[in-house]
Amino acid sequence: MIYIIKKDGTKEGFDAQKIVRAVNKSAQRILYTFSDEEISFICQFATEHAKALGKKEIPIADMHNIVEGALEKVNPAVAKSYRDYRNYKTDFIHMMDEVYTKSQSIRYIGDKSNANTDSALVATKRSLIFNELNKELYRKFFMNRNELQACKDGYIYIHDQSARLDTMNCCLFDVANVLKGGFEMGNVWYNEPKSLDTAFDVMGDIVLSTAAQQYGGFTVPEVDKILAPYAQKSYDNYVREFLKYSDPSWEGREEKAVEYAMDKVRRECDQGWQGIEYKLNTVGSSRGDYPFVTVTLGLGTEMFEKMISISLLEVHKGGQGKKGHKKPVLFPKIVFLYDKAIHGPGGICEDVFEAGVDCSAKTMYPDWLSMSGEGYISSMYQKYGRVISPMGCRAFLSPWFERGGMEPADDDDKPVFVGRFNIGAVSLHLPMILAKARAENRDFHEVLDFYLEMIRDLHKRTYDYLGEMRASTNPLAYCEGGFYGGHLKP
Protein backbone atom coordinates (compact mmCIF):
# COMPACT_ATOMS: atom_id res chain seq x y z
CA MET A 1 0.00 0.00 0.00
CA ILE A 2 1.34 3.41 -1.00
CA TYR A 3 0.67 6.34 1.33
CA ILE A 4 0.59 10.03 0.40
CA ILE A 5 2.07 12.45 2.95
CA LYS A 6 -0.13 15.55 2.90
CA LYS A 7 0.90 19.17 3.60
CA ASP A 8 -0.12 18.92 7.25
CA GLY A 9 2.04 15.80 7.73
CA THR A 10 -0.84 13.33 7.89
CA LYS A 11 -0.84 10.16 5.76
CA GLU A 12 -3.54 8.95 3.43
CA GLY A 13 -3.75 5.89 1.23
CA PHE A 14 -3.19 6.36 -2.50
CA ASP A 15 -6.57 6.78 -4.23
CA ALA A 16 -6.78 7.32 -7.99
CA GLN A 17 -10.32 8.69 -7.68
CA LYS A 18 -8.99 11.71 -5.79
CA ILE A 19 -6.76 12.42 -8.78
CA VAL A 20 -9.81 12.17 -11.05
CA ARG A 21 -11.71 14.73 -8.98
CA ALA A 22 -8.73 17.11 -8.92
CA VAL A 23 -8.05 16.99 -12.66
CA ASN A 24 -11.76 17.37 -13.47
CA LYS A 25 -11.85 20.60 -11.42
CA SER A 26 -8.85 21.90 -13.36
CA ALA A 27 -10.53 20.97 -16.64
CA GLN A 28 -13.78 22.68 -15.64
CA ARG A 29 -11.91 25.94 -15.02
CA ILE A 30 -11.04 26.09 -18.73
CA LEU A 31 -14.39 24.60 -19.86
CA TYR A 32 -12.91 21.25 -20.95
CA THR A 33 -14.36 17.78 -20.34
CA PHE A 34 -12.20 14.65 -20.26
CA SER A 35 -13.24 11.53 -22.14
CA ASP A 36 -13.32 8.18 -20.34
CA GLU A 37 -10.18 7.14 -22.22
CA GLU A 38 -8.31 10.24 -21.05
CA ILE A 39 -9.35 9.69 -17.45
CA SER A 40 -8.26 6.06 -17.67
CA PHE A 41 -4.87 7.10 -19.09
CA ILE A 42 -4.32 9.69 -16.32
CA CYS A 43 -5.13 7.17 -13.58
CA GLN A 44 -2.91 4.50 -15.13
CA PHE A 45 -0.06 6.98 -15.66
CA ALA A 46 -0.25 8.22 -12.07
CA THR A 47 -0.46 4.72 -10.59
CA GLU A 48 2.47 3.36 -12.58
CA HIS A 49 4.72 6.34 -11.87
CA ALA A 50 3.85 6.28 -8.17
CA LYS A 51 4.84 2.61 -7.99
CA ALA A 52 7.96 3.30 -10.04
CA LEU A 53 9.25 5.60 -7.32
CA GLY A 54 9.69 2.54 -5.13
CA LYS A 55 8.51 4.30 -1.99
CA LYS A 56 5.82 3.39 0.49
CA GLU A 57 5.34 7.06 1.39
CA ILE A 58 5.22 9.76 -1.30
CA PRO A 59 5.14 13.50 -0.46
CA ILE A 60 2.15 15.31 -1.94
CA ALA A 61 4.47 17.62 -3.92
CA ASP A 62 5.89 14.59 -5.79
CA MET A 63 2.37 13.36 -6.45
CA HIS A 64 1.47 16.74 -7.94
CA ASN A 65 4.43 16.45 -10.32
CA ILE A 66 3.25 13.03 -11.46
CA VAL A 67 -0.29 14.31 -12.14
CA GLU A 68 1.09 17.31 -14.04
CA GLY A 69 3.13 14.92 -16.19
CA ALA A 70 -0.01 12.94 -17.03
CA LEU A 71 -1.95 16.09 -17.90
CA GLU A 72 0.86 17.39 -20.14
CA LYS A 73 0.47 14.27 -22.28
CA VAL A 74 -3.35 14.49 -22.39
CA ASN A 75 -4.03 18.25 -22.56
CA PRO A 76 -1.33 20.89 -21.81
CA ALA A 77 -3.98 23.58 -21.22
CA VAL A 78 -5.49 21.56 -18.37
CA ALA A 79 -1.98 20.96 -17.03
CA LYS A 80 -1.47 24.74 -16.86
CA SER A 81 -4.83 25.17 -15.09
CA TYR A 82 -3.83 22.48 -12.57
CA ARG A 83 -0.44 24.12 -12.01
CA ASP A 84 -1.92 27.62 -11.62
CA TYR A 85 -4.41 26.42 -9.01
CA ARG A 86 -1.66 24.59 -7.18
CA ASN A 87 0.45 27.77 -7.14
CA TYR A 88 -2.58 29.78 -6.05
CA LYS A 89 -3.08 27.52 -3.04
CA THR A 90 0.60 27.91 -2.16
CA ASP A 91 0.32 31.70 -2.50
CA PHE A 92 -2.83 31.66 -0.40
CA ILE A 93 -1.02 29.85 2.39
CA HIS A 94 1.71 32.50 2.39
CA MET A 95 -0.93 35.23 2.31
CA MET A 96 -2.82 33.79 5.27
CA ASP A 97 0.44 33.38 7.16
CA GLU A 98 1.12 37.09 6.60
CA VAL A 99 -2.39 37.98 7.79
CA TYR A 100 -1.98 35.78 10.87
CA THR A 101 1.31 37.47 11.77
CA LYS A 102 -0.29 40.91 11.46
CA SER A 103 -3.35 39.78 13.42
CA GLN A 104 -1.16 38.70 16.32
CA SER A 105 0.54 42.09 16.29
CA ILE A 106 -2.84 43.85 16.33
CA ARG A 107 -4.14 41.67 19.17
CA TYR A 108 -1.19 42.02 21.51
CA ILE A 109 0.58 45.23 20.48
CA GLY A 110 -2.12 47.32 18.82
CA ASP A 111 -2.09 49.51 15.75
CA LYS A 112 -1.30 53.22 15.63
CA SER A 113 -1.46 53.78 11.87
CA ASN A 114 -4.82 55.59 12.10
CA ALA A 115 -5.57 58.08 14.88
CA ASN A 116 -9.33 57.58 14.29
CA THR A 117 -9.16 53.95 15.44
CA ASP A 118 -8.70 52.81 19.02
CA SER A 119 -7.00 49.43 18.63
CA ALA A 120 -7.49 48.65 22.32
CA LEU A 121 -11.20 47.98 21.62
CA VAL A 122 -12.38 44.50 20.66
CA ALA A 123 -14.54 45.77 17.78
CA THR A 124 -11.60 47.72 16.38
CA LYS A 125 -9.24 44.74 16.64
CA ARG A 126 -11.71 42.64 14.66
CA SER A 127 -12.04 45.36 12.04
CA LEU A 128 -8.27 45.80 11.71
CA ILE A 129 -7.69 42.06 11.32
CA PHE A 130 -10.42 41.86 8.67
CA ASN A 131 -8.83 44.83 6.90
CA GLU A 132 -5.49 43.03 6.74
CA LEU A 133 -7.17 40.05 5.07
CA ASN A 134 -9.12 42.28 2.70
CA LYS A 135 -5.94 44.14 1.73
CA GLU A 136 -4.18 40.90 0.82
CA LEU A 137 -7.20 39.71 -1.19
CA TYR A 138 -7.28 43.02 -3.06
CA ARG A 139 -3.62 42.71 -4.01
CA LYS A 140 -3.99 39.07 -4.99
CA PHE A 141 -7.18 39.18 -7.03
CA PHE A 142 -7.71 42.76 -8.24
CA MET A 143 -4.34 44.40 -8.85
CA ASN A 144 -2.37 43.40 -11.93
CA ARG A 145 1.35 42.76 -12.10
CA ASN A 146 2.27 46.29 -13.27
CA GLU A 147 0.26 47.91 -10.47
CA LEU A 148 1.80 45.66 -7.85
CA GLN A 149 5.28 46.45 -9.13
CA ALA A 150 4.59 50.21 -9.26
CA CYS A 151 3.38 50.10 -5.64
CA LYS A 152 6.32 48.00 -4.53
CA ASP A 153 8.78 50.38 -6.23
CA GLY A 154 7.00 53.38 -4.70
CA TYR A 155 5.93 55.22 -7.87
CA ILE A 156 2.26 55.07 -6.88
CA TYR A 157 0.43 54.40 -3.63
CA ILE A 158 -3.09 52.96 -3.62
CA HIS A 159 -4.86 54.17 -0.49
CA ASP A 160 -7.37 52.10 1.50
CA GLN A 161 -6.67 48.78 -0.22
CA SER A 162 -8.57 47.01 2.54
CA ALA A 163 -11.89 48.61 1.57
CA ARG A 164 -11.77 49.58 -2.11
CA LEU A 165 -13.75 46.56 -3.30
CA ASP A 166 -16.49 46.94 -0.71
CA THR A 167 -17.72 50.49 -1.10
CA MET A 168 -16.93 54.11 -2.00
CA ASN A 169 -14.57 56.58 -0.34
CA CYS A 170 -15.57 60.18 0.57
CA CYS A 171 -18.91 61.88 -0.02
CA LEU A 172 -21.04 65.01 0.26
CA PHE A 173 -24.12 63.43 1.80
CA ASP A 174 -27.54 64.95 1.07
CA VAL A 175 -28.97 64.86 4.60
CA ALA A 176 -31.75 67.31 3.70
CA ASN A 177 -33.08 65.00 0.99
CA VAL A 178 -33.07 61.99 3.34
CA LEU A 179 -34.90 63.85 6.11
CA LYS A 180 -37.54 65.34 3.81
CA GLY A 181 -40.74 63.31 3.99
CA GLY A 182 -39.18 60.64 6.21
CA PHE A 183 -37.06 57.60 5.37
CA GLU A 184 -36.42 53.98 6.29
CA MET A 185 -33.32 52.95 8.26
CA GLY A 186 -32.65 49.48 9.64
CA ASN A 187 -36.12 48.28 8.57
CA VAL A 188 -37.72 51.00 10.71
CA TRP A 189 -39.54 54.01 9.28
CA TYR A 190 -38.40 57.42 10.53
CA ASN A 191 -40.88 60.25 10.17
CA GLU A 192 -39.54 63.63 9.18
CA PRO A 193 -38.54 65.50 12.37
CA LYS A 194 -41.05 67.98 13.74
CA SER A 195 -38.55 69.82 15.92
CA LEU A 196 -34.92 70.88 15.95
CA ASP A 197 -33.82 68.60 18.79
CA THR A 198 -35.25 65.58 16.96
CA ALA A 199 -33.55 66.69 13.75
CA PHE A 200 -30.20 66.76 15.56
CA ASP A 201 -30.75 63.26 16.97
CA VAL A 202 -31.83 61.82 13.63
CA MET A 203 -29.00 63.55 11.75
CA GLY A 204 -26.50 61.97 14.16
CA ASP A 205 -28.02 58.53 13.57
CA ILE A 206 -27.88 59.04 9.80
CA VAL A 207 -24.23 60.08 9.93
CA LEU A 208 -23.11 57.11 12.04
CA SER A 209 -25.15 54.59 10.05
CA THR A 210 -24.12 55.82 6.61
CA ALA A 211 -20.50 56.64 7.39
CA ALA A 212 -20.07 53.01 8.45
CA GLN A 213 -20.91 51.94 4.88
CA GLN A 214 -17.95 53.82 3.38
CA TYR A 215 -14.30 54.26 4.29
CA GLY A 216 -13.54 57.93 3.66
CA GLY A 217 -14.60 61.33 4.92
CA PHE A 218 -18.29 62.08 5.42
CA THR A 219 -19.42 65.67 4.88
CA VAL A 220 -22.75 67.30 5.69
CA PRO A 221 -22.62 70.34 3.40
CA GLU A 222 -24.19 73.67 4.46
CA VAL A 223 -25.60 72.21 7.65
CA ASP A 224 -27.01 75.59 8.71
CA LYS A 225 -29.43 75.54 5.77
CA ILE A 226 -30.37 71.90 6.42
CA LEU A 227 -31.37 72.44 10.06
CA ALA A 228 -33.01 75.87 9.73
CA PRO A 229 -36.47 74.53 8.68
CA TYR A 230 -36.56 72.36 11.81
CA ALA A 231 -35.55 75.33 13.96
CA GLN A 232 -38.54 77.13 12.46
CA LYS A 233 -40.79 74.20 13.40
CA SER A 234 -39.54 74.27 16.99
CA TYR A 235 -40.02 78.03 17.10
CA ASP A 236 -43.62 77.73 15.90
CA ASN A 237 -44.29 74.97 18.44
CA TYR A 238 -42.94 77.07 21.32
CA VAL A 239 -44.92 80.14 20.28
CA ARG A 240 -48.12 78.09 20.19
CA GLU A 241 -47.26 76.51 23.53
CA PHE A 242 -46.68 79.89 25.17
CA LEU A 243 -49.87 81.38 23.77
CA LYS A 244 -51.86 78.31 24.82
CA TYR A 245 -50.84 78.48 28.47
CA SER A 246 -50.56 82.24 28.97
CA ASP A 247 -53.30 84.69 29.92
CA PRO A 248 -54.77 86.26 26.76
CA SER A 249 -55.15 89.54 28.62
CA TRP A 250 -51.45 89.71 29.46
CA GLU A 251 -49.91 92.86 27.99
CA GLY A 252 -46.99 92.16 25.64
CA ARG A 253 -48.00 88.52 25.43
CA GLU A 254 -46.98 88.12 21.78
CA GLU A 255 -43.56 89.68 22.38
CA LYS A 256 -43.02 87.42 25.39
CA ALA A 257 -44.03 84.42 23.28
CA VAL A 258 -41.38 85.32 20.69
CA GLU A 259 -38.73 85.83 23.38
CA TYR A 260 -39.63 82.51 25.03
CA ALA A 261 -39.57 80.64 21.71
CA MET A 262 -36.22 82.13 20.68
CA ASP A 263 -34.64 81.18 24.01
CA LYS A 264 -35.94 77.62 23.72
CA VAL A 265 -34.77 77.22 20.12
CA ARG A 266 -31.35 78.61 21.01
CA ARG A 267 -31.17 76.11 23.86
CA GLU A 268 -32.14 73.28 21.48
CA CYS A 269 -29.38 74.44 19.15
CA ASP A 270 -26.71 74.39 21.84
CA GLN A 271 -27.81 71.03 23.24
CA GLY A 272 -28.15 69.57 19.75
CA TRP A 273 -24.59 70.46 18.80
CA GLN A 274 -23.31 69.24 22.15
CA GLY A 275 -25.04 65.91 21.51
CA ILE A 276 -23.55 65.68 18.01
CA GLU A 277 -20.04 66.36 19.33
CA TYR A 278 -20.38 63.71 22.03
CA LYS A 279 -21.88 61.18 19.61
CA LEU A 280 -19.23 61.60 16.91
CA ASN A 281 -16.30 61.48 19.32
CA THR A 282 -17.39 58.73 21.71
CA VAL A 283 -19.56 56.31 19.72
CA GLY A 284 -17.48 54.34 17.24
CA SER A 285 -19.12 53.29 13.99
CA SER A 286 -19.65 49.65 13.10
CA ARG A 287 -16.61 49.81 10.83
CA GLY A 288 -14.46 50.03 13.96
CA ASP A 289 -13.38 53.66 13.98
CA TYR A 290 -14.63 57.19 14.50
CA PRO A 291 -15.77 58.49 11.10
CA PHE A 292 -14.11 61.61 9.75
CA VAL A 293 -17.19 63.85 9.74
CA THR A 294 -17.12 67.40 8.38
CA VAL A 295 -19.81 70.08 8.37
CA THR A 296 -19.71 73.26 6.31
CA LEU A 297 -21.63 76.41 7.24
CA GLY A 298 -21.70 80.19 7.15
CA LEU A 299 -23.59 81.18 4.01
CA GLY A 300 -27.07 81.06 5.54
CA THR A 301 -28.42 84.59 5.97
CA GLU A 302 -31.78 83.82 7.59
CA MET A 303 -32.26 84.18 11.35
CA PHE A 304 -32.22 80.48 12.21
CA GLU A 305 -29.45 79.67 9.73
CA LYS A 306 -27.23 82.21 11.47
CA MET A 307 -28.28 80.93 14.89
CA ILE A 308 -27.30 77.36 13.97
CA SER A 309 -23.88 78.45 12.69
CA ILE A 310 -23.10 80.65 15.69
CA SER A 311 -24.30 77.98 18.10
CA LEU A 312 -21.93 75.33 16.70
CA LEU A 313 -18.99 77.74 16.78
CA GLU A 314 -19.70 78.70 20.39
CA VAL A 315 -20.28 75.11 21.52
CA HIS A 316 -17.05 74.01 19.88
CA LYS A 317 -15.15 76.92 21.41
CA GLY A 318 -16.42 75.93 24.87
CA GLY A 319 -15.24 72.34 24.50
CA GLN A 320 -16.59 69.18 26.14
CA GLY A 321 -15.75 67.41 29.39
CA LYS A 322 -15.70 68.09 33.11
CA LYS A 323 -16.06 71.61 34.38
CA GLY A 324 -12.63 73.17 34.48
CA HIS A 325 -11.21 70.46 32.20
CA LYS A 326 -13.14 71.07 28.98
CA LYS A 327 -11.34 70.74 25.67
CA PRO A 328 -12.37 71.05 22.02
CA VAL A 329 -13.29 67.80 20.28
CA LEU A 330 -12.10 66.63 16.89
CA PHE A 331 -15.38 65.91 15.10
CA PRO A 332 -17.24 67.32 13.37
CA LYS A 333 -14.54 69.16 11.50
CA ILE A 334 -15.94 72.64 10.81
CA VAL A 335 -15.37 74.46 7.53
CA PHE A 336 -16.49 78.10 7.36
CA LEU A 337 -17.69 79.19 3.92
CA TYR A 338 -16.55 82.81 3.70
CA ASP A 339 -18.17 85.29 1.33
CA LYS A 340 -16.89 88.84 1.60
CA ALA A 341 -20.25 90.22 0.45
CA ILE A 342 -22.09 88.91 3.52
CA HIS A 343 -19.28 88.41 6.04
CA GLY A 344 -17.36 91.63 5.45
CA PRO A 345 -17.75 94.84 7.51
CA GLY A 346 -21.42 95.73 7.73
CA GLY A 347 -22.46 92.47 6.06
CA ILE A 348 -25.61 90.64 7.07
CA CYS A 349 -23.54 87.75 8.47
CA GLU A 350 -20.73 89.75 10.04
CA ASP A 351 -21.77 88.36 13.44
CA VAL A 352 -21.35 84.80 12.14
CA PHE A 353 -17.88 85.73 10.89
CA GLU A 354 -16.95 87.20 14.28
CA ALA A 355 -18.10 84.01 16.00
CA GLY A 356 -15.91 82.05 13.58
CA VAL A 357 -12.88 84.21 14.34
CA ASP A 358 -13.41 83.82 18.11
CA CYS A 359 -13.71 80.05 17.76
CA SER A 360 -10.68 79.86 15.48
CA ALA A 361 -8.56 81.93 17.87
CA LYS A 362 -9.17 79.42 20.67
CA THR A 363 -9.46 76.04 18.92
CA MET A 364 -7.89 76.43 15.44
CA TYR A 365 -11.34 75.50 14.06
CA PRO A 366 -13.03 76.26 11.75
CA ASP A 367 -11.07 75.90 8.55
CA TRP A 368 -11.78 78.75 6.15
CA LEU A 369 -12.89 78.35 2.55
CA SER A 370 -13.26 81.51 0.49
CA MET A 371 -16.20 81.90 -1.87
CA SER A 372 -15.10 85.37 -3.00
CA GLY A 373 -11.41 84.87 -3.71
CA GLU A 374 -9.69 83.33 -6.72
CA GLY A 375 -9.47 79.74 -7.85
CA TYR A 376 -11.70 76.87 -8.87
CA ILE A 377 -13.95 76.66 -5.79
CA SER A 378 -14.75 80.36 -5.60
CA SER A 379 -15.22 80.62 -9.38
CA MET A 380 -17.85 77.85 -9.34
CA TYR A 381 -19.67 79.61 -6.50
CA GLN A 382 -19.55 83.00 -8.18
CA LYS A 383 -20.73 81.61 -11.53
CA TYR A 384 -23.35 79.08 -10.43
CA GLY A 385 -24.06 79.81 -6.76
CA ARG A 386 -23.11 76.23 -5.90
CA VAL A 387 -20.75 75.42 -3.01
CA ILE A 388 -18.06 72.74 -3.33
CA SER A 389 -17.65 71.53 0.23
CA PRO A 390 -14.57 69.42 1.01
CA MET A 391 -15.25 65.69 1.34
CA GLY A 392 -13.79 64.95 4.74
CA CYS A 393 -10.52 66.82 4.95
CA ARG A 394 -9.23 67.91 1.56
CA ALA A 395 -10.91 66.28 -1.44
CA PHE A 396 -12.95 68.54 -3.74
CA LEU A 397 -15.21 67.29 -6.52
CA SER A 398 -14.92 68.34 -10.14
CA PRO A 399 -18.24 69.50 -11.67
CA TRP A 400 -20.93 67.19 -13.00
CA PHE A 401 -23.72 69.04 -14.78
CA GLU A 402 -27.40 68.21 -14.39
CA ARG A 403 -28.03 67.78 -18.11
CA GLY A 404 -24.64 67.82 -19.80
CA GLY A 405 -22.61 65.55 -17.54
CA MET A 406 -18.92 66.38 -17.85
CA GLU A 407 -19.62 69.60 -19.77
CA PRO A 408 -22.59 72.02 -19.45
CA ALA A 409 -25.33 71.40 -22.01
CA ASP A 410 -25.96 75.16 -22.28
CA ASP A 411 -25.60 78.37 -20.30
CA ASP A 412 -28.47 77.38 -18.00
CA ASP A 413 -27.02 73.98 -17.04
CA LYS A 414 -25.98 73.78 -13.38
CA PRO A 415 -23.28 71.64 -11.69
CA VAL A 416 -24.17 69.09 -9.02
CA PHE A 417 -21.93 68.58 -6.00
CA VAL A 418 -24.16 67.56 -3.08
CA GLY A 419 -24.96 63.86 -3.13
CA ARG A 420 -21.78 62.83 -4.93
CA PHE A 421 -18.71 60.83 -3.89
CA ASN A 422 -15.38 59.44 -5.10
CA ILE A 423 -14.28 55.80 -5.34
CA GLY A 424 -10.79 55.98 -3.87
CA ALA A 425 -7.50 57.84 -3.94
CA VAL A 426 -4.20 56.94 -5.59
CA SER A 427 -1.08 59.03 -4.96
CA LEU A 428 1.74 59.68 -7.41
CA HIS A 429 5.33 59.95 -6.13
CA LEU A 430 6.48 62.75 -8.45
CA PRO A 431 10.10 63.01 -7.20
CA MET A 432 10.63 59.28 -7.80
CA ILE A 433 9.03 59.50 -11.24
CA LEU A 434 11.36 62.39 -12.10
CA ALA A 435 14.34 60.37 -10.84
CA LYS A 436 13.24 57.40 -12.96
CA ALA A 437 12.93 59.59 -16.06
CA ARG A 438 16.42 61.00 -15.53
CA ALA A 439 17.96 57.60 -14.81
CA GLU A 440 16.44 56.15 -17.99
CA ASN A 441 17.14 59.32 -20.02
CA ARG A 442 13.44 59.70 -20.87
CA ASP A 443 11.07 62.64 -20.94
CA PHE A 444 9.48 63.23 -17.52
CA HIS A 445 5.99 63.68 -18.96
CA GLU A 446 6.27 60.42 -20.87
CA VAL A 447 7.01 58.50 -17.66
CA LEU A 448 4.36 60.45 -15.76
CA ASP A 449 1.77 59.66 -18.42
CA PHE A 450 2.52 55.94 -18.07
CA TYR A 451 1.63 56.01 -14.38
CA LEU A 452 -1.35 58.31 -14.92
CA GLU A 453 -2.79 55.84 -17.43
CA MET A 454 -2.17 53.04 -14.95
CA ILE A 455 -4.15 54.93 -12.31
CA ARG A 456 -6.97 55.76 -14.75
CA ASP A 457 -7.28 52.10 -15.68
CA LEU A 458 -7.41 51.17 -11.99
CA HIS A 459 -10.17 53.71 -11.33
CA LYS A 460 -12.19 52.51 -14.33
CA ARG A 461 -11.98 48.90 -13.19
CA THR A 462 -13.00 49.93 -9.67
CA TYR A 463 -15.92 51.94 -11.08
CA ASP A 464 -17.14 48.96 -13.12
CA TYR A 465 -16.72 46.61 -10.15
CA LEU A 466 -18.63 48.79 -7.68
CA GLY A 467 -21.30 49.50 -10.30
CA GLU A 468 -22.36 45.85 -10.17
CA MET A 469 -23.20 45.99 -6.46
CA ARG A 470 -26.77 46.20 -5.20
CA ALA A 471 -28.16 49.47 -3.83
CA SER A 472 -28.92 47.74 -0.53
CA THR A 473 -25.20 47.82 0.34
CA ASN A 474 -25.74 51.43 1.44
CA PRO A 475 -29.52 51.94 1.67
CA LEU A 476 -29.61 55.50 3.04
CA ALA A 477 -27.33 56.63 0.24
CA TYR A 478 -28.65 54.68 -2.74
CA CYS A 479 -32.29 54.04 -1.75
CA GLU A 480 -33.30 56.93 0.54
CA GLY A 481 -31.82 59.85 -1.41
CA GLY A 482 -28.50 60.46 0.32
CA PHE A 483 -26.70 60.32 -3.03
CA TYR A 484 -27.62 62.07 -6.27
CA GLY A 485 -30.30 59.95 -7.95
CA GLY A 486 -30.32 57.75 -4.86
CA HIS A 487 -33.87 56.42 -4.98
CA LEU A 488 -33.03 52.99 -6.37
CA LYS A 489 -34.61 49.68 -5.52
CA PRO A 490 -32.57 47.69 -2.98
Secondary structure as GFF3:
##gff-version 3
##sequence-region A 1 490
A	DSSP	beta_strand	3	5	.	.	.	ID=ss1
A	DSSP	beta_strand	11	13	.	.	.	ID=ss2
A	DSSP	alpha_helix	16	29	.	.	.	ID=ss3
A	DSSP	alpha_helix	36	52	.	.	.	ID=ss4
A	DSSP	beta_strand	57	59	.	.	.	ID=ss5
A	DSSP	alpha_helix	60	74	.	.	.	ID=ss6
A	DSSP	alpha_helix	76	108	.	.	.	ID=ss7
A	DSSP	alpha_helix	122	141	.	.	.	ID=ss8
A	DSSP	alpha_helix	145	153	.	.	.	ID=ss9
A	DSSP	beta_strand	156	158	.	.	.	ID=ss10
A	DSSP	beta_strand	171	172	.	.	.	ID=ss11
A	DSSP	alpha_helix	175	179	.	.	.	ID=ss12
A	DSSP	beta_strand	183	185	.	.	.	ID=ss13
A	DSSP	beta_strand	188	190	.	.	.	ID=ss14
A	DSSP	alpha_helix	196	211	.	.	.	ID=ss15
A	DSSP	beta_strand	218	220	.	.	.	ID=ss16
A	DSSP	alpha_helix	223	245	.	.	.	ID=ss17
A	DSSP	alpha_helix	253	282	.	.	.	ID=ss18
A	DSSP	beta_strand	293	297	.	.	.	ID=ss19
A	DSSP	alpha_helix	303	318	.	.	.	ID=ss20
A	DSSP	beta_strand	333	338	.	.	.	ID=ss21
A	DSSP	alpha_helix	340	343	.	.	.	ID=ss22
A	DSSP	alpha_helix	350	363	.	.	.	ID=ss23
A	DSSP	beta_strand	367	370	.	.	.	ID=ss24
A	DSSP	alpha_helix	376	384	.	.	.	ID=ss25
A	DSSP	beta_strand	400	401	.	.	.	ID=ss26
A	DSSP	beta_strand	415	416	.	.	.	ID=ss27
A	DSSP	beta_strand	426	428	.	.	.	ID=ss28
A	DSSP	alpha_helix	430	439	.	.	.	ID=ss29
A	DSSP	alpha_helix	444	467	.	.	.	ID=ss30
A	DSSP	three_ten_helix	471	473	.	.	.	ID=ss31
A	DSSP	alpha_helix	475	478	.	.	.	ID=ss32
###
